[in-house]
């Protein structure tokens, strides 16, 4: 079975220029190094979805920063694009990133009940995929737009899934936005990283071969937790930052996950 993985779409609504002054300010800050071009961003997403389909996959993970700042029209746009792609919704897992939580406190959850409802179950509930327990995990939280750190929200569910997977000899795949392995730069980790990454790695270390798919760094990364922790993590580059977005592919055979290409 084949997995496709893309990340960091940073979609923007088409009428962003009609925003209030304070909302424009937020947008300009958040989009600092990216052109405020809603059409270019949609085209990049379309290209990434086409590439994923051309490469072939059984399940697609989109690991967060789906939108630039989590406004309802941006989630509506994402829903329209995913439906237009004709990818079956039950083969897609959507994960929220920090950018998806900057607007209304309940914006992401409202979107999962609204325009993204058909993606909700595979985006919020653990499920089995070819001998592998998949855990969609929320690490993003509602916070001021000057902050971008994360915190694994539901450690209890992860632990329960991990225990079940370990007992059953199943694989474990966690999909989340923030990378699970802390940066060595302490200030950077504090400002932008996963605040409880030690806790997450302690949990993951209870499984023989856990894998985390993530985004947030906007670049292709392959990492291993410090020995003897068996956790590995794979980051996908940002779709929004190039007209030529790359898709990561993995093989999943009887619970065992392997990336199919090198950076
Ligand atoms: Fe991002």
Boltz pocket constraint, residues with backbone or C-beta under 6 A from the ligand:
constraints:
  - pocket:
      binder: B
      contacts: [[A, 8], [A, 64], [A, 65], [A, 97], [A, 99], [A, 216], [A, 218], [A, 238]]
      max_distance: 6.0
